[in-house]
Amino acid sequence: MFIDWIAIDCHDPRLLARFWSEALGYRVLEDDDPDEVLIVPPAPTPGPRFLFLKVPEGKIVKNRIHLDLRSADQEAEVERLIALGAEPVDIGQGEVTWVVLADPEGNEFCILSDLSDEDRAEREAEGIL
């Protein structure tokens, strides 16, 4: 089994799909349905696909699940995502090595720093990188 689709409820599927497609380097799959928008990784890159579904209710509390994204240049990535429409948020994380942002509809996600050489070597040895 593997993760195929990640579904995200939202008010404006096109807006959120556009943000996440630019953030992740994905492409939007064009469709006539205004209530759902799909984004996929560029071929042949593996990865989960995202489905943005229009719902009437708004986000009320902190996400029960969120994305942790790793970048070789955390600071530059945070700046790029803020320019795309993300906002820094404080969810009580305190002093940490990652940065918590929210997408244009308030869904929290984290930008992690690059792996250390030791962590990278350990993951490679375990076959998970």
N, CA, C and O atoms as a DFTB+ gen file, in Angstrom:
516 C
 N C O
     1  1       0.841      -1.163       0.000
     2  2       0.000       0.000       0.000
     3  2       0.897       1.239       0.000
     4  3       2.008       1.212       0.529
     5  1       0.404       2.320      -0.596
     6  2       1.149       3.574      -0.614
     7  2       0.156       4.732      -0.635
     8  3      -1.021       4.542      -0.945
     9  1       0.626       5.914      -0.310
    10  2      -0.229       7.104      -0.352
    11  2      -0.342       7.536      -1.804
    12  3       0.660       7.818      -2.461
    13  1      -1.559       7.583      -2.293
    14  2      -1.811       7.978      -3.677
    15  2      -2.310       9.419      -3.721
    16  3      -1.719      10.262      -4.397
    17  1      -3.388       9.702      -3.006
    18  2      -3.977      11.041      -2.967
    19  2      -4.010      11.542      -1.535
    20  3      -4.250      10.772      -0.605
    21  1      -3.769      12.823      -1.360
    22  2      -4.008      13.506      -0.091
    23  2      -5.103      14.519      -0.381
    24  3      -4.923      15.418      -1.203
    25  1      -6.236      14.373       0.292
    26  2      -7.378      15.260       0.061
    27  2      -7.370      16.383       1.097
    28  3      -7.188      16.147       2.292
    29  1      -7.572      17.607       0.614
    30  2      -7.575      18.781       1.482
    31  2      -8.869      19.551       1.251
    32  3      -9.147      20.000       0.139
    33  1      -9.653      19.697       2.311
    34  2     -10.876      20.489       2.238
    35  2     -10.509      21.967       2.237
    36  3      -9.572      22.378       2.922
    37  1     -11.246      22.770       1.467
    38  2     -10.938      24.193       1.383
    39  2     -12.128      24.967       0.820
    40  3     -13.080      24.379       0.306
    41  1     -12.059      26.292       0.926
    42  2     -13.092      27.165       0.356
    43  2     -12.860      27.422      -1.118
    44  3     -13.813      27.493      -1.895
    45  1     -11.596      27.563      -1.512
    46  2     -11.256      27.929      -2.888
    47  2     -10.243      26.931      -3.453
    48  3      -9.036      27.159      -3.370
    49  1     -10.730      25.824      -4.028
    50  2      -9.813      24.792      -4.529
    51  2      -8.792      25.300      -5.538
    52  3      -7.640      24.868      -5.512
    53  1      -9.184      26.201      -6.420
    54  2      -8.245      26.700      -7.439
    55  2      -7.118      27.507      -6.793
    56  3      -5.952      27.351      -7.156
    57  1      -7.465      28.356      -5.849
    58  2      -6.457      29.164      -5.157
    59  2      -5.471      28.269      -4.416
    60  3      -4.259      28.447      -4.538
    61  1      -5.976      27.322      -3.659
    62  2      -5.106      26.462      -2.876
    63  2      -4.288      25.535      -3.767
    64  3      -3.113      25.295      -3.490
    65  1      -4.882      25.016      -4.822
    66  2      -4.142      24.158      -5.762
    67  2      -3.020      24.953      -6.427
    68  3      -1.920      24.435      -6.616
    69  1      -3.290      26.187      -6.776
    70  2      -2.270      27.029      -7.403
    71  2      -1.107      27.255      -6.423
    72  3       0.058      27.138      -6.803
    73  1      -1.431      27.580      -5.157
    74  2      -0.386      27.790      -4.151
    75  2       0.471      26.536      -4.004
    76  3       1.697      26.605      -4.092
    77  1      -0.176      25.388      -3.779
    78  2       0.578      24.164      -3.521
    79  2       1.302      23.659      -4.765
    80  3       2.376      23.069      -4.646
    81  1       0.751      23.874      -5.939
    82  2       1.461      23.435      -7.147
    83  2       2.751      24.241      -7.312
    84  3       3.783      23.687      -7.690
    85  1       2.698      25.526      -7.035
    86  2       3.901      26.354      -7.116
    87  2       4.869      26.022      -5.987
    88  3       6.081      25.984      -6.202
    89  1       4.348      25.782      -4.789
    90  2       5.204      25.464      -3.644
    91  2       5.970      24.169      -3.864
    92  3       7.151      24.082      -3.528
    93  1       5.304      23.157      -4.429
    94  2       5.899      21.831      -4.570
    95  2       6.474      21.539      -5.952
    96  3       7.100      20.498      -6.152
    97  1       6.269      22.443      -6.906
    98  2       6.709      22.185      -8.266
    99  2       5.823      21.167      -8.968
   100  3       6.271      20.483      -9.888
   101  1       4.574      21.062      -8.543
   102  2       3.602      20.148      -9.127
   103  2       2.892      20.838     -10.282
   104  3       3.067      22.035     -10.510
   105  1       2.091      20.069     -11.005
   106  2       1.277      20.670     -12.065
   107  2      -0.191      20.430     -11.759
   108  3      -0.570      19.412     -11.179
   109  1      -1.002      21.390     -12.163
   110  2      -2.449      21.311     -11.961
   111  2      -3.052      20.498     -13.099
   112  3      -2.746      20.736     -14.268
   113  1      -3.907      19.538     -12.760
   114  2      -4.650      18.794     -13.765
   115  2      -5.932      19.561     -14.046
   116  3      -6.773      19.721     -13.162
   117  1      -6.079      20.027     -15.257
   118  2      -7.257      20.821     -15.608
   119  2      -8.504      19.945     -15.630
   120  3      -8.476      18.805     -16.093
   121  1      -9.599      20.506     -15.117
   122  2     -10.865      19.794     -15.014
   123  2     -11.967      20.845     -15.024
   124  3     -11.730      21.997     -14.663
   125  1     -13.161      20.459     -15.432
   126  2     -14.277      21.393     -15.472
   127  2     -15.010      21.513     -14.139
   128  3     -15.879      22.372     -13.993
   129  1     -14.677      20.679     -13.180
   130  2     -15.370      20.688     -11.895
   131  2     -14.814      21.799     -11.015
   132  3     -13.659      21.708     -10.597
   133  1     -15.588      22.854     -10.711
   134  2     -15.087      23.959      -9.894
   135  2     -14.948      23.594      -8.423
   136  3     -14.358      24.347      -7.648
   137  1     -15.493      22.434      -8.030
   138  2     -15.473      22.048      -6.627
   139  2     -14.303      21.157      -6.246
   140  3     -14.152      20.800      -5.077
   141  1     -13.463      20.789      -7.229
   142  2     -12.270      20.019      -6.918
   143  2     -11.186      20.284      -7.949
   144  3     -11.449      20.411      -9.145
   145  1      -9.963      20.364      -7.449
   146  2      -8.807      20.587      -8.319
   147  2      -7.725      19.604      -7.891
   148  3      -7.492      19.393      -6.701
   149  1      -7.075      19.014      -8.870
   150  2      -6.047      18.013      -8.634
   151  2      -4.680      18.570      -9.009
   152  3      -4.547      19.285     -10.002
   153  1      -3.656      18.238      -8.204
   154  2      -2.288      18.557      -8.593
   155  2      -1.452      17.280      -8.473
   156  3      -1.684      16.446      -7.598
   157  1      -0.475      17.150      -9.373
   158  2       0.354      15.945      -9.429
   159  2       1.814      16.341      -9.597
   160  3       2.119      17.407     -10.132
   161  1       2.722      15.470      -9.134
   162  2       4.145      15.769      -9.342
   163  2       4.484      15.684     -10.822
   164  3       3.830      14.960     -11.572
   165  1       5.504      16.420     -11.241
   166  2       5.902      16.329     -12.648
   167  2       6.449      14.937     -12.949
   168  3       7.196      14.377     -12.148
   169  1       6.084      14.387     -14.084
   170  2       6.579      13.056     -14.469
   171  2       8.078      13.155     -14.700
   172  3       8.528      14.173     -15.226
   173  1       8.852      12.189     -14.350
   174  2       8.528      10.910     -13.719
   175  2       8.720      10.935     -12.205
   176  3       8.918       9.882     -11.598
   177  1       8.668      12.103     -11.585
   178  2       8.898      12.233     -10.153
   179  2       7.814      11.503      -9.360
   180  3       6.626      11.731      -9.587
   181  1       8.208      10.635      -8.438
   182  2       7.199       9.976      -7.602
   183  2       6.721      10.926      -6.511
   184  3       7.377      11.925      -6.219
   185  1       5.618      10.623      -5.931
   186  2       5.115      11.417      -4.818
   187  2       3.608      11.387      -4.785
   188  3       2.960      11.032      -5.770
   189  1       3.053      11.761      -3.653
   190  2       1.597      11.753      -3.550
   191  2       0.979      12.848      -4.403
   192  3       1.596      13.878      -4.673
   193  1      -0.245      12.602      -4.815
   194  2      -1.024      13.600      -5.543
   195  2      -1.973      14.257      -4.546
   196  3      -2.314      13.668      -3.520
   197  1      -2.392      15.472      -4.854
   198  2      -3.264      16.219      -3.946
   199  2      -4.587      16.531      -4.627
   200  3      -4.638      16.858      -5.813
   201  1      -5.648      16.422      -3.850
   202  2      -6.999      16.726      -4.299
   203  2      -7.552      17.801      -3.373
   204  3      -7.674      17.582      -2.168
   205  1      -7.887      18.961      -3.933
   206  2      -8.441      20.070      -3.162
   207  2      -9.943      20.091      -3.385
   208  3     -10.413      20.254      -4.512
   209  1     -10.699      19.923      -2.293
   210  2     -12.157      19.784      -2.360
   211  2     -12.847      20.972      -1.714
   212  3     -12.521      21.356      -0.591
   213  1     -13.800      21.551      -2.427
   214  2     -14.554      22.688      -1.889
   215  2     -15.529      22.197      -0.823
   216  3     -16.284      21.248      -1.035
   217  1     -15.492      22.872       0.333
   218  2     -16.425      22.597       1.424
   219  2     -16.972      23.930       1.942
   220  3     -16.311      24.961       1.810
   221  1     -18.166      23.920       2.527
   222  2     -18.752      25.181       2.987
   223  2     -18.154      25.714       4.285
   224  3     -18.123      26.926       4.495
   225  1     -17.682      24.831       5.153
   226  2     -17.190      25.281       6.452
   227  2     -15.728      25.716       6.361
   228  3     -14.975      25.253       5.504
   229  1     -15.352      26.607       7.255
   230  2     -13.975      27.089       7.301
   231  2     -13.152      26.304       8.298
   232  3     -13.690      25.534       9.093
   233  1     -11.852      26.500       8.254
   234  2     -10.945      25.873       9.203
   235  2     -11.127      26.551      10.556
   236  3     -11.182      27.778      10.638
   237  1     -11.222      25.751      11.614
   238  2     -11.496      26.322      12.934
   239  2     -10.315      26.159      13.891
   240  3      -9.970      27.099      14.607
   241  1      -9.699      24.993      13.911
   242  2      -8.620      24.726      14.868
   243  2      -7.368      24.262      14.130
   244  3      -7.374      24.089      12.911
   245  1      -6.301      24.064      14.889
   246  2      -5.044      23.559      14.335
   247  2      -5.297      22.249      13.584
   248  3      -6.117      21.428      13.996
   249  1      -4.571      22.073      12.468
   250  2      -4.703      20.851      11.669
   251  2      -4.443      19.614      12.521
   252  3      -3.622      19.647      13.438
   253  1      -5.141      18.530      12.219
   254  2      -4.878      17.245      12.868
   255  2      -3.752      16.512      12.144
   256  3      -3.146      15.595      12.700
   257  1      -3.476      16.911      10.917
   258  2      -2.373      16.341      10.138
   259  2      -1.782      17.488       9.320
   260  3      -2.510      18.365       8.853
   261  1      -0.476      17.478       9.151
   262  2       0.152      18.536       8.361
   263  2       1.373      17.983       7.646
   264  3       1.842      16.884       7.942
   265  1       1.876      18.757       6.707
   266  2       3.053      18.364       5.937
   267  2       4.314      18.933       6.588
   268  3       4.334      20.087       7.018
   269  1       5.361      18.114       6.655
   270  2       6.697      18.565       7.021
   271  2       7.531      18.477       5.753
   272  3       7.767      17.388       5.230
   273  1       7.973      19.621       5.266
   274  2       8.727      19.696       4.014
   275  2      10.179      20.019       4.336
   276  3      10.450      20.903       5.149
   277  1      11.104      19.321       3.713
   278  2      12.528      19.535       3.980
   279  2      13.150      20.283       2.808
   280  3      12.837      20.016       1.648
   281  1      14.031      21.218       3.128
   282  2      14.681      22.025       2.101
   283  2      16.173      22.124       2.376
   284  3      16.604      22.187       3.527
   285  1      16.955      22.136       1.303
   286  2      18.397      22.331       1.436
   287  2      18.711      23.752       1.904
   288  3      19.758      23.988       2.507
   289  1      17.810      24.701       1.629
   290  2      18.002      26.089       2.043
   291  2      16.703      26.565       2.700
   292  3      15.852      27.178       2.056
   293  1      16.573      26.273       3.979
   294  2      15.346      26.560       4.726
   295  2      14.953      28.040       4.639
   296  3      13.795      28.356       4.366
   297  1      15.885      28.923       4.864
   298  2      15.584      30.356       4.877
   299  2      15.061      30.830       3.523
   300  3      14.072      31.560       3.466
   301  1      15.710      30.425       2.441
   302  2      15.269      30.823       1.100
   303  2      13.901      30.230       0.793
   304  3      13.064      30.887       0.174
   305  1      13.673      29.007       1.216
   306  2      12.384      28.353       0.955
   307  2      11.259      29.053       1.707
   308  3      10.177      29.256       1.156
   309  1      11.504      29.416       2.945
   310  2      10.494      30.140       3.729
   311  2      10.160      31.464       3.039
   312  3       8.988      31.818       2.911
   313  1      11.173      32.187       2.599
   314  2      10.945      33.461       1.898
   315  2      10.141      33.250       0.620
   316  3       9.230      34.023       0.324
   317  1      10.475      32.203      -0.142
   318  2       9.761      31.908      -1.387
   319  2       8.291      31.586      -1.112
   320  3       7.408      32.058      -1.828
   321  1       8.032      30.795      -0.090
   322  2       6.653      30.407       0.228
   323  2       5.839      31.593       0.747
   324  3       4.650      31.708       0.448
   325  1       6.462      32.454       1.506
   326  2       5.776      33.666       1.963
   327  2       5.421      34.539       0.763
   328  3       4.335      35.117       0.720
   329  1       6.322      34.640      -0.209
   330  2       6.033      35.407      -1.427
   331  2       4.874      34.795      -2.211
   332  3       4.158      35.509      -2.914
   333  1       4.682      33.470      -2.097
   334  2       3.559      32.802      -2.768
   335  2       2.239      32.964      -2.023
   336  3       1.180      32.678      -2.581
   337  1       2.285      33.423      -0.765
   338  2       1.053      33.624      -0.010
   339  2       0.991      32.932       1.337
   340  3      -0.020      33.041       2.031
   341  1       2.044      32.220       1.728
   342  2       2.074      31.588       3.052
   343  2       2.319      32.658       4.114
   344  3       2.820      33.743       3.822
   345  1       1.954      32.326       5.353
   346  2       2.193      33.239       6.470
   347  2       2.835      32.481       7.617
   348  3       2.468      31.337       7.885
   349  1       3.798      33.107       8.305
   350  2       4.358      32.477       9.500
   351  2       3.284      32.395      10.584
   352  3       2.489      33.321      10.742
   353  1       3.260      31.295      11.328
   354  2       2.288      31.139      12.405
   355  2       2.961      30.578      13.644
   356  3       3.966      29.870      13.564
   357  1       2.390      30.907      14.784
   358  2       2.855      30.380      16.061
   359  2       1.774      29.456      16.587
   360  3       0.672      29.891      16.922
   361  1       2.104      28.180      16.655
   362  2       1.157      27.193      17.188
   363  2       1.655      26.678      18.535
   364  3       1.265      25.606      18.998
   365  1       2.526      27.474      19.149
   366  2       3.098      27.091      20.432
   367  2       4.343      26.241      20.294
   368  3       4.701      25.512      21.219
   369  1       5.010      26.325      19.149
   370  2       6.162      25.468      18.901
   371  2       7.399      25.862      19.700
   372  3       8.300      25.040      19.865
   373  1       7.470      27.087      20.198
   374  2       8.636      27.505      20.978
   375  2       9.875      27.620      20.105
   376  3       9.785      27.860      18.901
   377  1      11.040      27.443      20.734
   378  2      12.324      27.524      20.022
   379  2      12.609      26.176      19.361
   380  3      12.939      25.201      20.036
   381  1      12.480      26.133      18.046
   382  2      12.677      24.884      17.299
   383  2      13.509      25.157      16.047
   384  3      13.742      26.312      15.691
   385  1      13.950      24.103      15.390
   386  2      14.784      24.252      14.191
   387  2      13.954      24.359      12.926
   388  3      14.507      24.647      11.865
   389  1      12.654      24.139      12.994
   390  2      11.805      24.230      11.825
   391  2      10.991      25.515      11.879
   392  3      10.910      26.169      12.918
   393  1      10.386      25.868      10.743
   394  2       9.563      27.068      10.642
   395  2       8.140      26.621      10.324
   396  3       7.916      25.832       9.406
   397  1       7.182      27.134      11.092
   398  2       5.777      26.801      10.861
   399  2       5.151      27.920      10.034
   400  3       5.228      29.097      10.387
   401  1       4.531      27.523       8.923
   402  2       3.828      28.447       8.042
   403  2       2.393      27.969       7.886
   404  3       2.065      26.837       8.242
   405  1       1.543      28.836       7.352
   406  2       0.177      28.463       6.992
   407  2      -0.040      28.833       5.539
   408  3       0.424      29.877       5.081
   409  1      -0.754      27.966       4.807
   410  2      -1.069      28.253       3.409
   411  2      -2.156      29.333       3.344
   412  3      -2.622      29.776       4.395
   413  1      -2.573      29.768       2.166
   414  2      -3.543      30.861       2.068
   415  2      -4.891      30.620       2.762
   416  3      -5.639      31.574       2.979
   417  1      -5.217      29.373       3.115
   418  2      -6.458      29.109       3.854
   419  2      -6.197      28.736       5.308
   420  3      -7.096      28.269       6.007
   421  1      -4.964      28.943       5.760
   422  2      -4.652      28.752       7.176
   423  2      -4.202      27.360       7.579
   424  3      -4.067      27.092       8.773
   425  1      -3.963      26.460       6.629
   426  2      -3.486      25.111       6.955
   427  2      -2.000      25.157       7.280
   428  3      -1.188      25.588       6.462
   429  1      -1.652      24.704       8.490
   430  2      -0.271      24.756       8.929
   431  2       0.579      23.689       8.246
   432  3       0.106      22.596       7.935
   433  1       1.848      24.035       8.019
   434  2       2.846      23.095       7.528
   435  2       4.203      23.585       8.002
   436  3       4.353      24.752       8.365
   437  1       5.196      22.696       8.001
   438  2       6.515      23.041       8.523
   439  2       7.581      22.934       7.439
   440  3       7.520      22.073       6.562
   441  1       8.554      23.829       7.524
   442  2       9.725      23.765       6.664
   443  2      10.901      23.368       7.553
   444  3      11.312      24.108       8.447
   445  1      11.424      22.184       7.280
   446  2      12.545      21.647       8.045
   447  2      13.857      22.056       7.383
   448  3      13.903      22.328       6.183
   449  1      14.908      22.095       8.174
   450  2      16.222      22.384       7.614
   451  2      16.754      21.154       6.893
   452  3      16.195      20.064       7.009
   453  1      17.828      21.338       6.156
   454  2      18.439      20.241       5.415
   455  2      18.933      19.175       6.398
   456  3      19.251      19.476       7.548
   457  1      18.990      17.941       5.932
   458  2      19.526      16.858       6.757
   459  2      21.017      17.079       7.006
   460  3      21.738      17.554       6.129
   461  1      21.466      16.731       8.201
   462  2      22.896      16.768       8.472
   463  2      23.544      15.613       7.699
   464  3      22.860      14.679       7.280
   465  1      24.846      15.684       7.518
   466  2      25.555      14.598       6.824
   467  2      25.345      13.273       7.552
   468  3      25.197      12.227       6.921
   469  1      25.333      13.324       8.876
   470  2      25.136      12.112       9.684
   471  2      23.733      11.535       9.473
   472  3      23.580      10.330       9.275
   473  1      22.717      12.390       9.514
   474  2      21.336      11.929       9.295
   475  2      21.161      11.372       7.888
   476  3      20.505      10.349       7.695
   477  1      21.750      12.047       6.911
   478  2      21.658      11.589       5.516
   479  2      22.304      10.210       5.370
   480  3      21.729       9.318       4.746
   481  1      23.496      10.033       5.944
   482  2      24.199       8.749       5.863
   483  2      23.392       7.648       6.558
   484  3      23.315       6.523       6.063
   485  1      22.798       7.974       7.694
   486  2      21.986       6.987       8.422
   487  2      20.781       6.564       7.600
   488  3      20.458       5.378       7.533
   489  1      20.118       7.519       6.978
   490  2      18.944       7.186       6.135
   491  2      19.353       6.385       4.913
   492  3      18.659       5.445       4.524
   493  1      20.470       6.748       4.307
   494  2      20.937       5.989       3.148
   495  2      21.251       4.550       3.540
   496  3      20.930       3.619       2.801
   497  1      21.884       4.364       4.712
   498  2      22.215       3.027       5.196
   499  2      20.952       2.202       5.460
   500  3      20.949       0.983       5.284
   501  1      19.885       2.876       5.880
   502  2      18.616       2.200       6.160
   503  2      17.765       2.040       4.900
   504  3      16.705       1.414       4.929
   505  1      18.243       2.616       3.793
   506  2      17.512       2.513       2.531
   507  2      16.255       3.366       2.474
   508  3      15.315       3.038       1.750
   509  1      16.230       4.469       3.239
   510  2      15.045       5.332       3.241
   511  2      15.332       6.724       2.677
   512  3      14.605       7.679       2.952
   513  1      16.383       6.824       1.900
   514  2      16.669       8.120       1.266
   515  2      17.108       7.883      -0.155
   516  3      17.400       8.836      -0.877
